[in-house]
Amino acid sequence: MTATEPPETAVAEPEPRRRLHPLSPLLHGAKSIAVIVAALSWQTLSQVGLERFAIVVAVIAVGVVLFSIVGWLSTGYQVVGRELRISDGVVWRRNRAIPLERLQAVELRRPLLAQLTGLAELRLEVIGGGKTEAPLAYLTVREAAALRERLLRLAGRTRAMEAQPTDQPDAEAPAAPALERPLMRVKNRELVVSQLLTPQAFFLPVGVAFVVLQFVLEGSWTFIGIASTVTAMAGVLLQPVRRVLQDWDFRLARDPEGRLSVRYGLLETRNQVVPLNRVQAIGATWPLLWRGQGWLHLRLDIAGYAGEPGSGDSKRSDRLLPVGEFATARALVWEVLPGVDLAGLATSPPPARARWLNPFSLRSIGVGLTPEVFVSRWGLLTREMHIVPYARLQSVRVVQGPLQRLTGLATVYADTARGRAGQAKDRDLAEAYALAAELAVRARHAREQRTD
């Protein structure tokens, strides 16, 4: 009797390595050239003259484009099993394998040049990522949307994982699913007015008047002086203008898989798909100048979402409501955290002796426990509220500083995977330890209920 050989297992042919769109080098080169030109000051232009300045810029442009073309030739990606493999680099070659089970979300972005050329880029957010992982720039909009849906299916983020074969990388996917349920849309007028109600906008006329007065008194109106002044004023307005451009036509919807679909942007359009099971907390902010309009804004803390490159804020949250009325915010909080009513989140203040540490803002500090969430609030001029579901708590800390030890107070921090913490500031020491124990118990019970 001869031993039978085991049947051969069918091994799927790996898909070929794919390149980015051929226009990618030109777009990357244009961005680099713009940064280089912006780095050259007005003083440089006055020293070398316009002709030499143009020659320098032209030589740099040619060099940047050639370097981008070489980088494009060495860049590629492919999906192998449940991994996305990306190779890139010119001087230093890099080969990265991203396990798709670590994938949290894939964002589709379209900067201005990409919109003009019909292209888009994908940005991957993974667990524990300090920054966006391996952006793929650029693909056609159809290819980018199809690749995003495919990656989310392979990552198990959609219920349609088995509904469509994964060996069809070129399957088309619409950029905006027709079955989405719209939730809200921010009025662009309110967005502009909200950014006018900022300290930068209020103090800008004072700065302009001061500069004009200096010119009048000195009697010198040189091109360099005027250009430098305009550049300085543009820097003052950069933040409010950038927020208007980023949040323009902000729309929020629920897709058929129950995820949040967020779209916004004017010069750069962005399309995010936010899985609700990755939401760690909700933050609400009432800026001082917005209170007369009854406005606030909401943000989401999402595990795996990195900060904006160069923003200086590596823990930047994602938008939920850039500006809106309380009724709209209340409905959105209920949508993201079912059972949580923003209007019913009662909090209790610290003991009276905490006034020694908070002489002006004692009344604005508070903490509360509801059946679903831990709530903390603080802030005098700008009021803040942090809402943390118990199931998202990773650790609870009791911290007591030198002044708190003198007054018998302590602060309780409730940490999430996002790195932000709800805090019960300046509580009585016994109350702080009791609150920390209660939070630990509720967090354990909430996680047990989720696994059942």
C-alpha positions as CSV (number, residue, x, y, z in Angstrom):
1,M,0.0,0.0,0.0
2,T,1.5,3.2,-1.1
3,A,1.2,6.4,0.9
4,T,-0.9,8.9,-0.9
5,E,0.5,12.4,-1.3
6,P,-1.4,15.3,0.3
7,P,-3.4,17.3,-2.2
8,E,-1.7,20.4,-3.4
9,T,-3.1,23.6,-1.9
10,A,-4.1,26.2,-4.4
11,V,-1.8,29.2,-4.1
12,A,-3.2,32.5,-5.4
13,E,-0.9,34.3,-7.8
14,P,0.2,37.6,-6.1
15,E,-1.0,40.6,-7.9
16,P,1.6,42.7,-9.8
17,R,3.3,45.7,-8.2
18,R,1.4,48.8,-9.2
19,R,2.7,52.3,-9.8
20,L,1.1,55.6,-8.9
21,H,-0.4,57.8,-11.6
22,P,2.1,59.2,-14.1
23,L,1.3,62.8,-13.2
24,S,2.4,62.2,-9.6
25,P,5.9,63.5,-10.2
26,L,4.6,66.8,-11.5
27,L,2.3,67.3,-8.6
28,H,5.0,66.4,-6.0
29,G,7.4,68.7,-7.9
30,A,5.0,71.6,-7.9
31,K,4.4,71.3,-4.1
32,S,8.2,71.2,-3.5
33,I,8.8,74.2,-5.7
34,A,6.1,76.2,-3.9
35,V,7.7,75.4,-0.6
36,I,11.2,76.5,-1.8
37,V,9.9,79.7,-3.4
38,A,8.0,80.5,-0.1
39,A,11.2,79.9,1.8
40,L,13.1,82.6,-0.2
41,S,12.4,85.9,1.5
42,W,11.6,89.2,-0.2
43,Q,15.1,90.3,0.8
44,T,16.6,87.6,-1.4
45,L,14.6,88.9,-4.4
46,S,15.8,92.5,-3.8
47,Q,19.4,91.4,-3.6
48,V,19.7,89.1,-6.7
49,G,17.1,90.8,-8.9
50,L,14.1,89.5,-10.6
51,E,15.9,87.8,-13.6
52,R,18.4,85.9,-11.5
53,F,15.7,85.0,-9.0
54,A,13.6,83.5,-11.9
55,I,16.7,81.6,-13.2
56,V,17.4,80.1,-9.8
57,V,13.7,79.1,-9.4
58,A,13.8,77.5,-12.9
59,V,16.9,75.5,-12.2
60,I,15.5,74.3,-8.9
61,A,12.2,73.4,-10.6
62,V,13.9,71.2,-13.2
63,G,16.0,69.4,-10.5
64,V,12.9,68.8,-8.3
65,V,10.9,67.4,-11.1
66,L,13.7,65.1,-12.2
67,F,14.1,63.9,-8.6
68,S,10.3,63.3,-8.4
69,I,10.3,61.2,-11.6
70,V,13.1,59.0,-10.2
71,G,11.1,58.6,-7.0
72,W,8.0,57.7,-9.0
73,L,9.8,55.0,-10.9
74,S,11.0,53.4,-7.6
75,T,7.6,53.7,-5.8
76,G,5.0,50.9,-6.0
77,Y,2.4,49.1,-4.0
78,Q,0.6,45.7,-4.0
79,V,-1.8,43.8,-1.8
80,V,-0.5,40.4,-0.7
81,G,-2.9,38.4,1.3
82,R,-3.9,40.7,4.2
83,E,-0.9,43.0,3.8
84,L,-0.4,46.2,1.9
85,R,3.2,46.4,0.7
86,I,4.7,49.7,-0.3
87,S,8.2,50.3,-1.6
88,D,9.6,53.8,-2.2
89,G,12.7,55.9,-1.7
90,V,15.5,57.2,-3.9
91,V,18.6,57.5,-1.8
92,W,17.3,55.3,1.0
93,R,15.1,52.4,-0.2
94,R,12.2,51.5,2.0
95,N,9.9,48.4,1.9
96,R,7.0,48.5,4.2
97,A,4.4,45.8,4.9
98,I,1.3,47.1,6.7
99,P,-0.9,44.4,8.3
100,L,-4.4,45.3,7.4
101,E,-5.8,44.1,10.7
102,R,-4.1,47.1,12.2
103,L,-5.8,49.4,9.8
104,Q,-8.3,51.8,11.4
105,A,-9.3,54.1,8.5
106,V,-8.4,55.2,5.0
107,E,-8.8,58.8,4.1
108,L,-9.3,60.1,0.6
109,R,-7.8,63.5,0.0
110,R,-7.9,65.8,-3.0
111,P,-5.6,68.8,-2.8
112,L,-6.2,71.7,-5.3
113,L,-3.7,70.4,-7.9
114,A,-5.2,66.9,-7.6
115,Q,-8.7,68.3,-8.1
116,L,-7.5,70.0,-11.3
117,T,-6.0,66.8,-12.6
118,G,-8.7,64.4,-11.5
119,L,-6.4,62.7,-9.0
120,A,-6.6,61.8,-5.3
121,E,-4.4,60.4,-2.5
122,L,-5.0,57.8,0.1
123,R,-3.8,58.2,3.7
124,L,-3.8,55.1,6.0
125,E,-4.3,55.4,9.7
126,V,-3.1,52.4,11.8
127,I,-3.2,51.4,15.4
128,G,-0.4,53.1,17.3
129,G,0.7,55.3,14.4
130,G,2.4,58.5,15.4
131,K,1.7,59.8,11.9
132,T,-0.2,58.9,8.7
133,E,1.2,55.7,7.4
134,A,2.5,55.5,3.8
135,P,0.3,58.0,1.9
136,L,-0.4,56.9,-1.7
137,A,-0.2,60.0,-3.8
138,Y,-1.5,60.0,-6.4
139,L,-4.2,57.8,-8.0
140,T,-7.3,58.5,-10.0
141,V,-10.3,59.1,-7.9
142,R,-11.9,55.9,-9.1
143,E,-8.8,53.8,-8.3
144,A,-8.4,55.5,-4.9
145,A,-12.0,54.9,-3.9
146,A,-11.9,51.3,-5.1
147,L,-8.6,50.6,-3.2
148,R,-10.0,52.2,0.0
149,E,-13.0,50.0,0.0
150,R,-10.9,46.9,-0.8
151,L,-8.5,47.7,2.1
152,L,-11.4,48.2,4.5
153,R,-13.0,44.9,3.4
154,L,-9.7,43.0,4.0
155,A,-9.3,44.8,7.3
156,G,-12.7,43.5,8.4
157,R,-14.1,47.0,8.7
158,T,-17.1,46.3,6.5
159,R,-19.9,43.7,6.6
160,A,-19.4,43.3,2.9
161,M,-16.1,41.6,3.4
162,E,-17.3,38.3,1.9
163,A,-19.9,39.8,-0.4
164,Q,-17.3,40.7,-3.0
165,P,-14.2,38.7,-4.0
166,T,-10.9,40.2,-2.9
167,D,-9.1,39.1,-6.0
168,Q,-10.6,42.0,-8.1
169,P,-8.3,45.0,-7.3
170,D,-9.8,47.0,-10.1
171,A,-13.4,46.8,-8.9
172,E,-15.0,50.2,-9.1
173,A,-16.4,51.8,-6.0
174,P,-18.4,55.1,-5.9
175,A,-16.9,58.0,-4.0
176,A,-20.2,58.7,-2.3
177,P,-22.5,55.7,-1.7
178,A,-26.1,56.4,-2.6
179,L,-27.4,54.6,0.5
180,E,-25.8,57.0,3.0
181,R,-28.1,58.7,5.5
182,P,-27.3,62.4,5.8
183,L,-27.0,63.7,9.4
184,M,-26.1,67.4,9.0
185,R,-24.4,70.0,6.9
186,V,-22.7,73.1,8.2
187,K,-23.7,76.4,6.6
188,N,-20.7,78.1,5.1
189,R,-22.0,81.5,6.3
190,E,-21.9,80.3,9.9
191,L,-18.4,78.9,9.3
192,V,-17.1,82.2,8.0
193,V,-18.8,84.2,10.8
194,S,-17.4,81.8,13.5
195,Q,-13.8,82.5,12.3
196,L,-14.4,86.2,12.3
197,L,-15.3,85.8,16.0
198,T,-11.8,84.9,16.9
199,P,-9.0,86.9,18.6
200,Q,-7.0,87.1,15.4
201,A,-9.8,88.7,13.5
202,F,-10.6,91.1,16.3
203,F,-7.0,92.4,16.7
204,L,-6.1,92.5,13.0
205,P,-7.5,96.0,12.4
206,V,-5.4,97.3,15.3
207,G,-2.3,95.8,13.8
208,V,-3.1,97.2,10.3
209,A,-3.7,100.7,11.8
210,F,-0.3,100.5,13.7
211,V,1.6,99.5,10.5
212,V,-0.1,102.2,8.4
213,L,0.7,104.8,11.1
214,Q,4.4,103.8,11.0
215,F,4.5,104.2,7.3
216,V,2.8,107.6,7.5
217,L,5.2,108.9,10.2
218,E,8.3,107.6,8.4
219,G,7.2,108.5,4.9
220,S,8.8,105.4,3.3
221,W,6.7,103.1,1.1
222,T,9.1,100.6,-0.4
223,F,8.1,97.5,-2.2
224,I,10.0,95.3,0.3
225,G,8.3,97.0,3.3
226,I,4.8,96.7,1.8
227,A,5.4,93.0,0.8
228,S,6.8,92.2,4.3
229,T,3.8,93.9,5.9
230,V,1.4,91.9,3.8
231,T,3.2,88.7,4.6
232,A,3.0,89.4,8.3
233,M,-0.7,90.2,8.1
234,A,-1.3,87.0,6.1
235,G,0.4,85.1,8.9
236,V,-2.0,86.5,11.4
237,L,-5.0,85.5,9.4
238,L,-3.5,82.1,8.4
239,Q,-5.3,80.1,11.1
240,P,-8.9,81.4,10.7
241,V,-8.6,81.3,6.9
242,R,-7.2,77.8,6.9
243,R,-10.0,76.6,9.1
244,V,-12.6,78.1,6.7
245,L,-10.9,76.4,3.7
246,Q,-10.6,73.1,5.6
247,D,-14.1,72.9,6.9
248,W,-15.9,74.4,3.8
249,D,-19.1,72.5,2.9
250,F,-18.8,70.2,5.9
251,R,-21.1,67.2,5.6
252,L,-21.7,64.3,7.9
253,A,-23.6,61.1,7.1
254,R,-23.9,57.4,8.2
255,D,-23.0,54.9,5.5
256,P,-24.7,51.5,5.1
257,E,-22.1,49.9,7.4
258,G,-23.0,52.2,10.3
259,R,-19.8,54.2,10.0
260,L,-19.6,58.0,10.0
261,S,-18.8,59.5,6.6
262,V,-17.2,63.0,6.8
263,R,-16.6,65.3,3.8
264,Y,-15.2,68.8,3.9
265,G,-12.7,71.1,2.3
266,L,-12.5,73.7,-0.5
267,L,-9.0,73.9,-1.9
268,E,-8.4,70.4,-0.5
269,T,-11.4,68.1,-0.3
270,R,-11.3,65.3,2.3
271,N,-13.4,62.2,2.7
272,Q,-13.1,60.3,5.9
273,V,-14.8,57.1,7.0
274,V,-14.8,56.9,10.8
275,P,-15.7,53.5,12.4
276,L,-17.6,54.2,15.5
277,N,-16.0,51.4,17.5
278,R,-12.7,53.4,17.3
279,V,-14.2,56.6,18.9
280,Q,-12.5,57.0,22.3
281,A,-14.2,60.2,23.5
282,I,-16.1,63.4,22.4
283,G,-14.9,66.9,23.2
284,A,-17.2,69.9,23.2
285,T,-15.8,73.5,23.2
286,W,-17.7,76.8,23.8
287,P,-15.3,79.7,22.7
288,L,-16.0,83.0,24.5
289,L,-16.9,84.9,21.4
290,W,-19.3,82.2,20.1
291,R,-21.5,82.2,23.1
292,G,-23.5,85.1,22.0
293,Q,-24.6,83.1,18.9
294,G,-25.2,80.0,21.0
295,W,-22.5,78.1,19.0
296,L,-20.0,75.3,20.0
297,H,-17.9,72.8,18.2
298,L,-17.4,69.1,18.7
299,R,-14.4,66.9,18.1
300,L,-13.8,63.1,18.1
301,D,-10.9,61.4,19.7
302,I,-10.3,58.4,17.5
303,A,-7.8,55.6,18.1
304,G,-5.2,55.2,15.4
305,Y,-5.7,58.7,14.0
306,A,-2.5,60.7,13.8
307,G,-2.0,64.4,13.8
308,E,-1.7,66.8,10.9
309,P,1.9,66.8,9.6
310,G,3.7,70.0,10.7
311,S,0.8,71.1,12.8
312,G,2.7,70.6,16.1
313,D,-0.2,68.7,17.5
314,S,0.4,65.0,17.2
315,K,-2.9,64.2,19.1
316,R,-5.1,66.3,16.9
317,S,-8.7,65.1,17.0
318,D,-11.1,64.8,14.1
319,R,-14.0,67.1,13.5
320,L,-17.5,66.1,14.4
321,L,-19.1,69.6,14.2
322,P,-16.9,72.6,13.3
323,V,-19.6,75.1,14.4
324,G,-23.2,74.7,15.2
325,E,-26.1,75.2,17.6
326,F,-26.5,73.2,20.8
327,A,-29.5,71.2,19.4
328,T,-27.4,70.0,16.5
329,A,-24.6,69.1,18.8
330,R,-27.0,67.2,21.1
331,A,-28.3,65.1,18.2
332,L,-24.8,64.3,17.0
333,V,-23.6,63.2,20.4
334,W,-26.6,60.9,20.6
335,E,-25.8,59.5,17.1
336,V,-22.2,58.7,18.1
337,L,-22.8,57.6,21.7
338,P,-26.4,56.2,21.8
339,G,-28.1,57.0,25.1
340,V,-25.9,60.0,25.9
341,D,-27.8,63.2,26.1
342,L,-25.6,66.3,26.0
343,A,-28.3,68.3,27.8
344,G,-28.5,65.9,30.7
345,L,-24.8,65.6,31.6
346,A,-24.9,67.0,35.2
347,T,-21.6,67.7,37.0
348,S,-20.6,68.5,40.5
349,P,-18.0,71.2,41.4
350,P,-14.9,70.7,43.5
351,P,-14.9,71.5,47.3
352,A,-14.9,75.1,48.3
353,R,-11.2,75.1,49.4
354,A,-10.3,74.4,45.7
355,R,-10.8,78.1,45.3
356,W,-7.3,78.7,46.5
357,L,-6.0,76.9,43.4
358,N,-8.8,78.2,41.0
359,P,-9.7,81.7,42.2
360,F,-11.6,82.6,39.1
361,S,-12.6,79.4,37.4
362,L,-13.9,77.3,40.3
363,R,-17.5,77.4,39.0
364,S,-16.5,76.2,35.6
365,I,-14.9,73.0,36.9
366,G,-17.0,69.9,37.4
367,V,-17.2,66.1,37.0
368,G,-20.1,63.7,36.6
369,L,-20.9,60.0,36.2
370,T,-23.8,58.8,34.1
371,P,-24.7,55.1,33.3
372,E,-22.8,55.4,30.0
373,V,-20.0,58.0,30.3
374,F,-17.5,59.9,32.5
375,V,-18.0,63.7,32.0
376,S,-15.5,66.4,33.0
377,R,-15.7,70.2,32.3
378,W,-13.3,73.1,32.8
379,G,-12.3,76.5,31.4
380,L,-13.2,80.1,32.2
381,L,-13.1,82.0,28.9
382,T,-13.2,79.0,26.7
383,R,-15.3,76.2,28.2
384,E,-14.5,72.6,27.6
385,M,-16.3,69.3,28.1
386,H,-14.9,65.8,27.7
387,I,-17.1,62.8,27.4
388,V,-15.5,59.4,27.8
389,P,-17.4,56.1,27.5
390,Y,-16.4,53.7,30.3
391,A,-15.6,50.9,27.8
392,R,-12.8,53.2,26.3
393,L,-11.0,53.8,29.6
394,Q,-7.5,52.3,29.5
395,S,-6.2,53.5,32.9
396,V,-7.2,55.7,35.9
397,R,-4.6,57.8,37.7
398,V,-4.8,59.9,40.9
399,V,-2.2,62.7,40.8
400,Q,-1.5,65.1,43.7
401,G,0.8,68.1,43.2
402,P,2.6,70.1,45.9
403,L,-0.1,72.7,46.3
404,Q,-2.8,70.0,46.2
405,R,-1.1,68.2,49.1
406,L,-1.3,71.3,51.2
407,T,-5.0,71.6,50.6
408,G,-5.9,67.9,50.7
409,L,-6.9,67.8,47.0
410,A,-6.0,65.6,44.0
411,T,-6.8,65.2,40.3
412,V,-8.2,62.0,38.7
413,Y,-7.2,61.3,35.1
414,A,-9.1,58.8,33.0
415,D,-6.9,57.8,30.1
416,T,-8.0,56.4,26.8
417,A,-6.1,54.7,23.9
418,R,-6.1,58.1,22.1
419,G,-3.8,59.5,24.7
420,R,-6.2,62.2,25.9
421,A,-7.7,62.0,29.4
422,G,-10.9,63.1,31.1
423,Q,-10.0,64.7,34.3
424,A,-11.6,65.4,37.7
425,K,-9.6,68.4,38.8
426,D,-9.0,69.4,42.4
427,R,-11.3,66.9,44.2
428,D,-11.1,66.0,47.8
429,L,-8.4,63.3,48.3
430,A,-10.8,60.7,49.6
431,E,-13.3,61.5,46.9
432,A,-10.6,61.2,44.3
433,Y,-9.6,57.7,45.3
434,A,-13.3,56.7,45.5
435,L,-13.9,58.1,42.1
436,A,-10.9,56.3,40.6
437,A,-12.1,53.0,42.1
438,E,-15.6,53.6,40.7
439,L,-14.2,54.4,37.2
440,A,-12.1,51.2,37.2
441,V,-15.2,49.1,38.2
442,R,-17.4,50.7,35.6
443,A,-14.8,50.4,32.9
444,R,-14.4,46.6,33.6
445,H,-18.1,46.0,33.6
446,A,-18.5,48.0,30.3
447,R,-15.8,45.9,28.6
448,E,-17.4,42.7,29.8
449,Q,-20.8,43.7,28.5
450,R,-19.2,44.4,25.1
451,T,-17.6,41.0,24.9
452,D,-20.8,39.1,25.9
